Amino acid sequence: MENHDSATAFVILGASGDLAYRLLMPAIFRLYLAGRWSSPVIGYAPDDWDVAKFQDHVGEGLQQFVSEFSDESWGEFRTLLHYQAGELNPKDLSALKPFVGDGAAVFYLALPPALFGQAAEALHAAGLNRGADGVRRLVVEKPFGHSLATAEALREQLHQGWNEDQIYRIDHFLGKETAQNLLVFRLTNRFLASIWDAEHIRSVQITYAETLGLEGRWRYYDQAGALRDMLQNHLLQLFTLAAMDAPSVWSADALHNHKVEVLRAVRSISAENVEQHAVRGQYGPGAIKGAPVPGYLEEPHISPDSCTETFAALKLNVDNWRWHGVPFYLRSGKRMAHDYAEVAVQLKEVPRGLFGEGLRNWLIFRMKPDERIDMVVWAKEPGLTLKMRPRVLSTLYRREDEMEYSAYEQLLLAVLQGDRTPFPRYDEVEEAWRIVDPVLEAWTKGRPEAYAAGSEGPTGQERLMERGTSWRRLGDYGE
């Protein structure tokens, strides 16, 4: 979709906060520089600012986070910025009506998660959820609840005044180029269609490793942990893109239906077998890039008896014909050995080992440190003997002359265009919570396994691996 609605008013609730400052406004500005944004942006926050103060605040952030910033472009862009001070109640929010009129509008909740429901209900009570001459949309940031029960409660709050097709749940992983390319690559290349099943694939690994620690997010992270922060949303969304069947038509509902179908096919993890399907860890003292770093329990503001996991891994089994017997492994951790992220598909070995055993092929969609597709194959080693060696057939996702867009730029543009395909539907969210809730309940007892900062993670993750599978080493470009 190439056209965007220049009449759409874009309202950011929580416009004075860090999310708007560091991510939303830089993304909007870059879209403006690319000729893809002309909508007015209305900031809304409790801060007693005037429009000039808000514009100066935004300008400071753009200079810091947008390399293409120039005084000329900023002078033009700032005329799109407006501001209204107020609290999250219907009376104050009614002051937004002159900005949005009866036309199309987007309300972006750049707010703490505890305020999502309150904001949605207050917008409804103020009459801002409907426009006589345009569609009204509500954008909600993750996390979408803290458990299945709270996710269902949030859905009920949102649906009090907003239809599901008006709600856009932001999972920024779905705006990443590699995530989108995973789906496109596997559905448009015929040679993959015939092997994308249990007959040819031994396992699938989805990894997102960070060298970073808390980076000031201690208040949120110590309540959430790695399973809620990364696996329940981001990695399970990547899982659906890898495991879903091809939709017959390209539409938001068809895509969401297929994603929900594969989530529902995931075998439930019972309280009795959590140990066989889930591993948690917590980083201790260690070194990152040669520099010593403290353990999680020594981080500022963290209780010395905190049981929050900073590493989580899951083994999922999918009970359908396509994936019967194929384990899906998901893991994410902080203070790991490398900043590395990938979706790696392990093909089964050829039936007879004519040239040796364990010659594994991999198809790897890499997200970090750079975006590329790798295929690990085997070929003869030059010389007088018949020896094999792995070769990596690799292609960068983007050429040097091609523009790079952030996930937020992709998703903000999709919101304006009314494209709901990259935004999880409510039943996707709730099915994901169904999968992880038993694990979270089991983890209310005991402690996570310690692992050294700068390592590959807790050794206990190896117990998830079935015969013929093993975790790929972080940063491994070969087998």
ZAZAMAR-643890 format. One record per residue (C-alpha): residue in one letter; chain; y, x, z. Coordinates in nm, 4 decimals, decimal comma, always signed. Layout:
BEGIN
rest | kette | c2 | c1 | c3
A | A | Y | X | Z
...
This chain:
BEGIN
rest | kette | c2 | c1 | c3
M | A | +0,0000 | +0,0000 | +0,0000
E | A | +0,3228 | +0,1590 | -0,1143
N | A | +0,5897 | -0,0917 | -0,0202
H | A | +0,7335 | -0,1352 | +0,3239
D | A | +0,9506 | -0,4119 | +0,4597
S | A | +1,2976 | -0,2646 | +0,5081
A | A | +1,4024 | -0,5824 | +0,6963
T | A | +1,1437 | -0,5274 | +0,9727
A | A | +1,3085 | -0,4504 | +1,3055
F | A | +1,1187 | -0,1858 | +1,5022
V | A | +1,1613 | -0,2271 | +1,8791
I | A | +1,0337 | +0,0402 | +2,1196
L | A | +0,9854 | -0,0825 | +2,4746
G | A | +0,9983 | +0,2273 | +2,6930
A | A | +1,2258 | +0,4091 | +2,4479
S | A | +1,3557 | +0,6543 | +2,7074
G | A | +1,0059 | +0,7821 | +2,7890
D | A | +0,8085 | +1,0863 | +2,6839
L | A | +0,5932 | +0,9116 | +2,4216
A | A | +0,8953 | +0,7937 | +2,2249
Y | A | +1,0732 | +1,1266 | +2,2697
R | A | +0,7884 | +1,3583 | +2,1679
L | A | +0,5835 | +1,1527 | +1,9225
L | A | +0,7254 | +0,8224 | +1,8015
M | A | +1,0802 | +0,9186 | +1,7085
P | A | +0,9780 | +1,2483 | +1,5392
A | A | +0,7182 | +1,0567 | +1,3364
I | A | +0,9716 | +0,7906 | +1,2364
F | A | +1,2266 | +1,0578 | +1,1417
R | A | +0,9759 | +1,2418 | +0,9213
L | A | +0,8897 | +0,9154 | +0,7474
Y | A | +1,2610 | +0,8637 | +0,6920
L | A | +1,2920 | +1,2115 | +0,5389
A | A | +1,0003 | +1,1271 | +0,3077
G | A | +1,1754 | +0,8107 | +0,1909
R | A | +0,9195 | +0,5859 | +0,3639
W | A | +1,1320 | +0,4397 | +0,6467
S | A | +1,4477 | +0,2302 | +0,6352
S | A | +1,3865 | -0,0130 | +0,9229
P | A | +1,6318 | -0,0328 | +1,2140
V | A | +1,4938 | +0,1114 | +1,5391
I | A | +1,5948 | -0,0640 | +1,8606
G | A | +1,5308 | +0,1242 | +2,1821
Y | A | +1,4691 | -0,0836 | +2,4954
A | A | +1,4427 | +0,0635 | +2,8441
P | A | +1,5750 | +0,0062 | +3,1978
D | A | +1,8070 | +0,3083 | +3,1713
D | A | +2,1733 | +0,2104 | +3,1761
W | A | +2,2599 | +0,3787 | +2,8470
D | A | +2,4821 | +0,2833 | +2,5584
V | A | +2,3792 | +0,3349 | +2,1960
A | A | +2,5541 | +0,6746 | +2,1757
K | A | +2,3583 | +0,8029 | +2,4755
F | A | +2,0317 | +0,6832 | +2,3202
Q | A | +2,1176 | +0,8430 | +1,9869
D | A | +2,1999 | +1,1743 | +2,1551
H | A | +1,8713 | +1,1581 | +2,3482
V | A | +1,6736 | +1,1000 | +2,0275
G | A | +1,8662 | +1,3739 | +1,8435
E | A | +1,7769 | +1,6314 | +2,1090
G | A | +1,4091 | +1,5503 | +2,0670
L | A | +1,4219 | +1,5640 | +1,6881
Q | A | +1,5814 | +1,9084 | +1,6930
Q | A | +1,3006 | +2,0265 | +1,9185
F | A | +1,0011 | +1,8663 | +1,7452
V | A | +1,0925 | +1,8293 | +1,3759
S | A | +1,1220 | +2,1537 | +1,1794
E | A | +1,2890 | +1,9753 | +0,8851
F | A | +1,5800 | +1,8597 | +1,1046
S | A | +1,9274 | +1,8998 | +0,9554
D | A | +2,2672 | +1,7741 | +1,0638
E | A | +2,3075 | +1,5894 | +0,7353
S | A | +1,9820 | +1,3971 | +0,7561
W | A | +2,0349 | +1,3275 | +1,1259
G | A | +2,3813 | +1,1896 | +1,0581
E | A | +2,2315 | +0,9385 | +0,8172
F | A | +1,9308 | +0,8510 | +1,0297
R | A | +2,1166 | +0,7904 | +1,3550
T | A | +2,2882 | +0,4863 | +1,2031
L | A | +1,9482 | +0,3128 | +1,2162
L | A | +1,9282 | +0,3557 | +1,5948
H | A | +2,0329 | +0,0843 | +1,8387
Y | A | +1,9811 | +0,0352 | +2,2098
Q | A | +1,9494 | -0,2423 | +2,4644
A | A | +1,9036 | -0,1882 | +2,8377
G | A | +1,6844 | -0,4269 | +3,0331
E | A | +1,3761 | -0,4917 | +3,2446
L | A | +1,0431 | -0,6421 | +3,1369
N | A | +1,1348 | -1,0038 | +3,2030
P | A | +1,2073 | -1,2889 | +2,9596
K | A | +1,5769 | -1,3110 | +3,0466
D | A | +1,6521 | -0,9441 | +2,9762
L | A | +1,4257 | -0,9311 | +2,6715
S | A | +1,6109 | -1,2255 | +2,5189
A | A | +1,8977 | -0,9831 | +2,4582
L | A | +1,6863 | -0,8421 | +2,1743
K | A | +1,7177 | -1,1629 | +1,9705
P | A | +2,0415 | -1,0615 | +1,7932
F | A | +1,8679 | -0,7402 | +1,6776
V | A | +1,5583 | -0,9081 | +1,5355
G | A | +1,6963 | -1,2469 | +1,4289
D | A | +1,4333 | -1,4744 | +1,2753
G | A | +1,2805 | -1,2009 | +1,0605
A | A | +0,9895 | -0,9627 | +1,0839
A | A | +0,9703 | -0,7377 | +1,3888
V | A | +0,7407 | -0,4847 | +1,5528
F | A | +0,7337 | -0,4457 | +1,9319
Y | A | +0,5858 | -0,1106 | +2,0334
L | A | +0,4741 | -0,0892 | +2,3974
A | A | +0,5458 | +0,2768 | +2,4808
L | A | +0,4844 | +0,1887 | +2,8441
P | A | +0,2468 | +0,2730 | +3,1281
P | A | -0,0841 | +0,0871 | +3,0723
A | A | -0,0331 | -0,1275 | +3,3834
L | A | +0,2666 | -0,2892 | +3,2115
F | A | +0,1020 | -0,3837 | +2,8796
G | A | +0,0055 | -0,7352 | +2,9859
Q | A | +0,3351 | -0,8030 | +3,1609
A | A | +0,5348 | -0,6898 | +2,8574
A | A | +0,3291 | -0,8997 | +2,6157
E | A | +0,3661 | -1,2108 | +2,8293
A | A | +0,7405 | -1,1550 | +2,8806
L | A | +0,7977 | -1,1135 | +2,5056
H | A | +0,6094 | -1,4391 | +2,4513
A | A | +0,8101 | -1,6179 | +2,7202
A | A | +1,1323 | -1,4930 | +2,5595
G | A | +1,0231 | -1,6433 | +2,2275
L | A | +1,0011 | -1,3060 | +2,0546
N | A | +0,6362 | -1,3375 | +1,9502
R | A | +0,7199 | -1,5662 | +1,6568
G | A | +0,9801 | -1,5387 | +1,3826
A | A | +1,0753 | -1,8229 | +1,1498
D | A | +1,1179 | -1,5872 | +0,8537
G | A | +0,8814 | -1,2974 | +0,9272
V | A | +0,5700 | -1,1727 | +1,1013
R | A | +0,5915 | -1,0413 | +1,4564
R | A | +0,3558 | -0,7584 | +1,5574
L | A | +0,2677 | -0,6046 | +1,8926
V | A | +0,1585 | -0,2401 | +1,9165
V | A | -0,0399 | -0,1343 | +2,2241
E | A | -0,1159 | +0,2265 | +2,3173
K | A | -0,4472 | +0,3311 | +2,4698
P | A | -0,6052 | +0,3039 | +2,7213
F | A | -0,7160 | -0,0515 | +2,6525
G | A | -0,8337 | -0,1216 | +3,0038
H | A | -1,0086 | +0,0937 | +3,2643
S | A | -1,3479 | -0,0784 | +3,2353
L | A | -1,5092 | -0,3666 | +3,0496
A | A | -1,3751 | -0,6178 | +3,3039
T | A | -1,0176 | -0,4877 | +3,2842
A | A | -1,0335 | -0,4677 | +2,9042
E | A | -1,1345 | -0,8334 | +2,8920
A | A | -0,8532 | -0,9213 | +3,1328
L | A | -0,6017 | -0,7353 | +2,9153
R | A | -0,7266 | -0,9158 | +2,6049
E | A | -0,6736 | -1,2494 | +2,7785
Q | A | -0,3194 | -1,1500 | +2,8731
L | A | -0,2341 | -1,0348 | +2,5222
H | A | -0,3840 | -1,3468 | +2,3662
Q | A | -0,1726 | -1,5759 | +2,5837
G | A | +0,1066 | -1,5495 | +2,3308
W | A | -0,0168 | -1,3247 | +2,0513
N | A | -0,2860 | -1,3851 | +1,7919
E | A | -0,5396 | -1,1074 | +1,7380
D | A | -0,4057 | -1,0423 | +1,3877
Q | A | -0,0638 | -0,9685 | +1,5417
I | A | -0,2000 | -0,7009 | +1,7782
Y | A | -0,2267 | -0,3371 | +1,6691
R | A | -0,4098 | -0,1108 | +1,9139
I | A | -0,3123 | +0,2510 | +1,8549
D | A | -0,5961 | +0,5020 | +1,8622
H | A | -0,4254 | +0,8031 | +1,7089
F | A | -0,7599 | +0,9595 | +1,6103
L | A | -0,7910 | +0,6891 | +1,3441
G | A | -0,4688 | +0,8181 | +1,1897
K | A | -0,5994 | +1,1726 | +1,1586
E | A | -0,6757 | +1,2799 | +0,8038
T | A | -1,0240 | +1,4049 | +0,8899
A | A | -1,1224 | +1,0752 | +1,0506
Q | A | -1,0110 | +0,8831 | +0,7428
N | A | -1,1738 | +1,1362 | +0,5121
L | A | -1,5059 | +1,1063 | +0,6967
L | A | -1,5298 | +0,7460 | +0,5841
V | A | -1,3973 | +0,8066 | +0,2328
F | A | -1,6188 | +1,1104 | +0,1693
R | A | -1,9429 | +0,9450 | +0,2759
L | A | -1,8726 | +0,6167 | +0,0933
T | A | -1,7475 | +0,7541 | -0,2392
N | A | -1,9918 | +1,0379 | -0,3127
R | A | -2,3189 | +0,9059 | -0,4494
F | A | -2,5260 | +1,2092 | -0,3529
L | A | -2,4648 | +1,1274 | +0,0152
A | A | -2,5562 | +0,7591 | -0,0065
S | A | -2,9250 | +0,8343 | -0,0631
I | A | -2,9564 | +1,0705 | +0,2335
W | A | -2,7314 | +0,8994 | +0,4923
D | A | -3,0154 | +0,7647 | +0,7049
A | A | -3,2944 | +0,8521 | +0,9451
E | A | -3,5246 | +0,9763 | +0,6703
H | A | -3,2993 | +1,2725 | +0,5993
I | A | -3,0727 | +1,3202 | +0,9036
R | A | -3,2043 | +1,4705 | +1,2277
S | A | -2,8937 | +1,4344 | +1,4477
V | A | -2,5170 | +1,3897 | +1,4487
Q | A | -2,2838 | +1,5787 | +1,6835
I | A | -1,9235 | +1,4799 | +1,7534
T | A | -1,7305 | +1,7401 | +1,9509
Y | A | -1,3716 | +1,7603 | +2,0692
A | A | -1,3048 | +2,0705 | +2,2795
E | A | -0,9701 | +2,1817 | +2,4227
T | A | -0,8588 | +2,5033 | +2,5871
L | A | -0,5758 | +2,3094 | +2,7536
G | A | -0,5865 | +2,1891 | +3,1120
L | A | -0,3866 | +1,8995 | +3,2540
E | A | -0,0497 | +1,9949 | +3,1016
G | A | +0,1427 | +1,7698 | +3,3408
R | A | -0,0859 | +1,4652 | +3,2863
W | A | -0,2541 | +1,4932 | +3,6260
R | A | -0,1534 | +1,1466 | +3,7497
Y | A | -0,3202 | +0,9714 | +3,4540
Y | A | -0,6059 | +1,2141 | +3,3998
D | A | -0,7330 | +1,2252 | +3,7581
Q | A | -0,7757 | +0,8470 | +3,7436
A | A | -0,9294 | +0,8462 | +3,3957
G | A | -1,1480 | +1,1529 | +3,3416
A | A | -1,2966 | +1,2782 | +3,0168
L | A | -1,5289 | +0,9821 | +2,9523
R | A | -1,2480 | +0,7256 | +2,9615
D | A | -0,9858 | +0,9533 | +2,8082
M | A | -1,1816 | +1,0736 | +2,5047
L | A | -1,5306 | +0,9317 | +2,4541
Q | A | -1,4813 | +0,5595 | +2,5171
N | A | -1,2139 | +0,5406 | +2,2498
H | A | -1,1584 | +0,8415 | +2,0219
L | A | -1,5119 | +0,9743 | +1,9859
L | A | -1,6789 | +0,6343 | +1,9751
Q | A | -1,4401 | +0,5418 | +1,6946
L | A | -1,5478 | +0,8541 | +1,5031
F | A | -1,9076 | +0,7535 | +1,5754
T | A | -1,8532 | +0,4133 | +1,4124
L | A | -1,7085 | +0,5762 | +1,0994
A | A | -2,0132 | +0,8026 | +1,0726
A | A | -2,2760 | +0,5369 | +1,1505
M | A | -2,1510 | +0,2076 | +1,0034
D | A | -2,2873 | +0,0560 | +0,6843
A | A | -2,0630 | +0,0371 | +0,3806
P | A | -1,8558 | -0,2847 | +0,3709
S | A | -1,8828 | -0,4925 | +0,0544
V | A | -1,5020 | -0,5206 | +0,0303
W | A | -1,2205 | -0,3084 | +0,1658
S | A | -1,0451 | -0,5273 | +0,4191
A | A | -0,9555 | -0,4983 | +0,7854
D | A | -1,1962 | -0,7694 | +0,8989
A | A | -1,4861 | -0,6372 | +0,6887
L | A | -1,4345 | -0,2858 | +0,8260
H | A | -1,4077 | -0,4060 | +1,1863
N | A | -1,7161 | -0,6265 | +1,1484
H | A | -1,9250 | -0,3283 | +1,0377
K | A | -1,7913 | -0,1079 | +1,3165
V | A | -1,8701 | -0,3721 | +1,5769
E | A | -2,2165 | -0,4165 | +1,4285
V | A | -2,3080 | -0,0521 | +1,4821
L | A | -2,1588 | -0,0494 | +1,8341
R | A | -2,3722 | -0,3505 | +1,9223
A | A | -2,6770 | -0,1670 | +1,7888
V | A | -2,6292 | +0,1159 | +2,0408
R | A | -2,9093 | +0,0966 | +2,2939
S | A | -2,7807 | +0,0105 | +2,6388
I | A | -2,7854 | +0,2893 | +2,8956
S | A | -2,9432 | +0,1607 | +3,2152
A | A | -2,8609 | +0,2799 | +3,5636
E | A | -3,2077 | +0,4350 | +3,5818
N | A | -3,1710 | +0,6577 | +3,2734
V | A | -2,8077 | +0,7708 | +3,2912
E | A | -2,9290 | +1,1245 | +3,3623
Q | A | -3,1116 | +1,1296 | +3,0274
H | A | -2,8090 | +1,0057 | +2,8336
A | A | -2,4980 | +1,1424 | +3,0039
V | A | -2,3690 | +1,4692 | +3,1502
R | A | -2,0437 | +1,5376 | +3,3308
G | A | -1,8742 | +1,8612 | +3,4279
Q | A | -1,5590 | +1,9880 | +3,5966
Y | A | -1,3988 | +2,3189 | +3,5109
G | A | -1,3726 | +2,5888 | +3,7719
P | A | -1,1687 | +2,9106 | +3,7654
G | A | -1,2025 | +3,1235 | +3,4541
A | A | -1,0073 | +3,2763 | +3,1699
I | A | -0,8521 | +3,1333 | +2,8530
K | A | -0,7689 | +3,3876 | +2,5824
G | A | -0,7999 | +3,6624 | +2,8407
A | A | -0,5606 | +3,5048 | +3,0911
P | A | -0,6929 | +3,3773 | +3,4254
V | A | -0,6598 | +3,0033 | +3,4900
P | A | -0,7318 | +2,8004 | +3,8037
G | A | -1,0129 | +2,5523 | +3,8403
Y | A | -0,9481 | +2,1799 | +3,8306
L | A | -0,9558 | +2,1501 | +4,2091
E | A | -0,6890 | +2,4209 | +4,2368
E | A | -0,4533 | +2,2467 | +3,9927
P | A | -0,1253 | +2,1137 | +4,1427
H | A | -0,1513 | +1,7594 | +4,2842
I | A | -0,5326 | +1,7450 | +4,2500
S | A | -0,7290 | +1,6628 | +4,5653
P | A | -0,9739 | +1,9401 | +4,6620
D | A | -1,2534 | +1,6813 | +4,6745
S | A | -1,1740 | +1,5122 | +4,3400
C | A | -1,4860 | +1,4101 | +4,1446
T | A | -1,3018 | +1,3530 | +3,8176
E | A | -1,4989 | +1,4897 | +3,5230
T | A | -1,3159 | +1,7176 | +3,2779
F | A | -1,6201 | +1,7333 | +3,0487
A | A | -1,8375 | +1,4442 | +2,9361
A | A | -2,1296 | +1,4230 | +2,6950
L | A | -2,3353 | +1,1256 | +2,5782
K | A | -2,6554 | +1,0834 | +2,3811
L | A | -2,6605 | +0,7534 | +2,1937
N | A | -2,9543 | +0,5847 | +2,0202
V | A | -2,8839 | +0,3277 | +1,7508
D | A | -3,1436 | +0,0528 | +1,7216
N | A | -3,1249 | -0,0343 | +1,3541
W | A | -3,3228 | +0,0619 | +1,0449
R | A | -3,0734 | +0,3180 | +0,9157
W | A | -3,0610 | +0,5277 | +1,2331
H | A | -3,3925 | +0,4678 | +1,4058
G | A | -3,4861 | +0,7887 | +1,5893
V | A | -3,1604 | +0,9743 | +1,5121
P | A | -2,9704 | +1,0835 | +1,8260
F | A | -2,5900 | +1,0835 | +1,8194
Y | A | -2,4345 | +1,3370 | +2,0554
L | A | -2,0728 | +1,3023 | +2,1710
R | A | -1,8930 | +1,5519 | +2,3936
S | A | -1,5413 | +1,6457 | +2,4942
G | A | -1,4027 | +1,8822 | +2,7523
K | A | -1,0953 | +2,0614 | +2,8785
R | A | -1,0591 | +2,4361 | +2,9420
M | A | -1,3334 | +2,5112 | +2,6908
A | A | -1,3953 | +2,8337 | +2,5012
H | A | -1,2123 | +2,7234 | +2,1853
D | A | -0,9869 | +2,4520 | +2,0510
Y | A | -1,2435 | +2,3060 | +1,8191
A | A | -1,3294 | +1,9597 | +1,6894
E | A | -1,5849 | +1,8429 | +1,4354
V | A | -1,8263 | +1,5763 | +1,3231
A | A | -2,1435 | +1,7679 | +1,2318
V | A | -2,4377 | +1,6075 | +1,0523
Q | A | -2,7685 | +1,7954 | +1,0828
L | A | -3,0127 | +1,7323 | +0,7981
K | A | -3,3867 | +1,7530 | +0,8508
E | A | -3,5673 | +2,0679 | +0,7453
V | A | -3,7655 | +2,0650 | +0,4221
P | A | -4,1262 | +1,9469 | +0,4816
R | A | -4,2866 | +2,2881 | +0,4322
G | A | -4,1341 | +2,6114 | +0,5527
L | A | -4,2050 | +2,8167 | +0,2403
F | A | -3,9314 | +3,0649 | +0,3285
G | A | -3,9237 | +3,0390 | +0,7053
E | A | -3,8869 | +2,7784 | +0,9777
G | A | -3,5731 | +2,6256 | +1,1228
L | A | -3,3613 | +2,6519 | +0,8080
R | A | -3,1118 | +2,3831 | +0,9029
N | A | -2,8551 | +2,2301 | +0,6734
W | A | -2,5304 | +2,0962 | +0,8160
L | A | -2,2499 | +1,8865 | +0,6728
I | A | -1,9449 | +1,9424 | +0,8904
F | A | -1,6164 | +1,7524 | +0,8958
R | A | -1,3895 | +1,9820 | +1,0909
M | A | -1,0714 | +1,8590 | +1,2595
K | A | -0,9651 | +2,1705 | +1,4515
P | A | -0,8524 | +2,4456 | +1,4188
D | A | -0,8015 | +2,3446 | +1,0563
E | A | -0,9120 | +2,0461 | +0,8530
R | A | -1,1940 | +2,1232 | +0,6136
I | A | -1,5398 | +2,0184 | +0,4997
D | A | -1,8205 | +2,2726 | +0,5367
M | A | -2,1761 | +2,2560 | +0,4091
V | A | -2,4248 | +2,5052 | +0,5517
V | A | -2,6948 | +2,5859 | +0,2956
W | A | -2,9550 | +2,8616 | +0,2531
A | A | -2,9845 | +3,1143 | -0,0276
K | A | -3,1706 | +3,4340 | -0,0986
E | A | -3,0300 | +3,7474 | +0,0532
P | A | -2,9588 | +4,0138 | -0,2135
G | A | -3,2192 | +4,2873 | -0,2139
L | A | -3,5823 | +4,3644 | -0,2908
T | A | -3,7313 | +4,1282 | -0,0311
L | A | -3,7398 | +3,7503 | -0,0221
K | A | -3,5197 | +3,6907 | +0,2796
M | A | -3,2948 | +3,3916 | +0,3444
R | A | -2,9445 | +3,3807 | +0,4821
P | A | -2,7078 | +3,0895 | +0,5497
R | A | -2,4094 | +3,0368 | +0,3226
V | A | -2,1155 | +2,8087 | +0,3964
L | A | -1,9736 | +2,6069 | +0,1089
S | A | -1,6279 | +2,5192 | +0,2316
T | A | -1,3210 | +2,3373 | +0,1099
L | A | -0,9898 | +2,2921 | +0,2855
Y | A | -0,8862 | +1,9315 | +0,3124
R | A | -0,5288 | +1,9985 | +0,2038
R | A | -0,3756 | +2,2294 | -0,0552
E | A | -0,0779 | +2,4390 | +0,0491
D | A | +0,1585 | +2,2331 | -0,1668
E | A | +0,0487 | +1,9001 | -0,0172
M | A | +0,2531 | +1,7340 | +0,2559
E | A | +0,0965 | +1,7121 | +0,6008
Y | A | +0,1538 | +1,3934 | +0,7963
S | A | +0,0779 | +1,3382 | +1,1628
A | A | -0,1512 | +1,0632 | +1,2883
Y | A | +0,1468 | +0,8714 | +1,4237
E | A | +0,3205 | +0,8797 | +1,0871
Q | A | +0,0112 | +0,7337 | +0,9225
L | A | -0,0269 | +0,4618 | +1,1828
L | A | +0,3395 | +0,3643 | +1,2137
L | A | +0,3572 | +0,3150 | +0,8399
A | A | +0,0402 | +0,1048 | +0,8528
V | A | +0,1979 | -0,1163 | +1,1209
L | A | +0,5037 | -0,1793 | +0,9037
Q | A | +0,2813 | -0,2586 | +0,6069
G | A | +0,0605 | -0,4922 | +0,8088
D | A | -0,2490 | -0,2826 | +0,7387
R | A | -0,4867 | -0,3468 | +1,0307
T | A | -0,7761 | -0,1308 | +0,9074
P | A | -0,6994 | +0,1755 | +1,1269
F | A | -0,6490 | -0,0262 | +1,4473
P | A | -0,9465 | -0,1221 | +1,6680
R | A | -1,0117 | -0,4924 | +1,7095
Y | A | -1,0665 | -0,6363 | +2,0574
D | A | -1,4458 | -0,6623 | +2,0179
E | A | -1,4677 | -0,2945 | +1,9180
V | A | -1,2895 | -0,2032 | +2,2402
E | A | -1,5121 | -0,4221 | +2,4551
E | A | -1,8361 | -0,3026 | +2,2930
A | A | -1,7278 | +0,0560 | +2,3575
W | A | -1,6735 | -0,0294 | +2,7240
R | A | -2,0183 | -0,1916 | +2,7326
I | A | -2,1685 | +0,1415 | +2,6299
V | A | -1,9909 | +0,3586 | +2,8867
D | A | -1,9603 | +0,1206 | +3,1847
P | A | -2,3106 | +0,1952 | +3,3259
V | A | -2,2350 | +0,5672 | +3,3090
L | A | -1,9043 | +0,5248 | +3,4896
E | A | -2,0760 | +0,3181 | +3,7573
A | A | -2,3453 | +0,5834 | +3,8078
W | A | -2,0795 | +0,8529 | +3,8289
T | A | -1,9154 | +0,6904 | +4,1296
K | A | -2,1813 | +0,8806 | +4,3236
G | A | -2,2387 | +1,2553 | +4,3298
R | A | -2,0274 | +1,5303 | +4,1787
P | A | -1,9801 | +1,6729 | +3,8296
E | A | -2,1450 | +2,0047 | +3,7472
A | A | -1,9089 | +2,3016 | +3,7645
Y | A | -1,8444 | +2,5140 | +3,4552
A | A | -1,6208 | +2,8156 | +3,4139
A | A | -1,2926 | +2,7677 | +3,2314
G | A | -1,3214 | +2,9355 | +2,8933
S | A | -1,6944 | +2,8607 | +2,8599
E | A | -1,9011 | +2,6301 | +2,6387
G | A | -1,9150 | +2,3724 | +2,9179
P | A | -2,1760 | +2,2817 | +3,1796
T | A | -2,5307 | +2,4019 | +3,1161
G | A | -2,6590 | +2,0540 | +3,2008
Q | A | -2,5513 | +1,9280 | +2,8594
E | A | -2,8610 | +2,0930 | +2,7149
R | A | -3,0891 | +1,8377 | +2,8811
L | A | -2,9617 | +1,5725 | +2,6385
M | A | -3,0946 | +1,7554 | +2,3346
E | A | -3,4178 | +1,6419 | +2,1733
R | A | -3,6701 | +1,8741 | +2,0121
G | A | -3,5293 | +2,0274 | +1,6955
T | A | -3,1687 | +1,9839 | +1,8062
S | A | -2,9266 | +2,2032 | +1,9968
W | A | -2,5548 | +2,1977 | +2,0557
R | A | -2,3536 | +2,3828 | +1,7952
R | A | -2,1508 | +2,6648 | +1,9441
L | A | -1,7792 | +2,5958 | +1,9585
G | A | -1,6017 | +2,7543 | +1,6646
D | A | -1,9294 | +2,8122 | +1,4790
Y | A | -1,8571 | +2,8301 | +1,1068
G | A | -2,2186 | +2,8913 | +1,0118
E | A | -2,5438 | +2,7507 | +1,1408
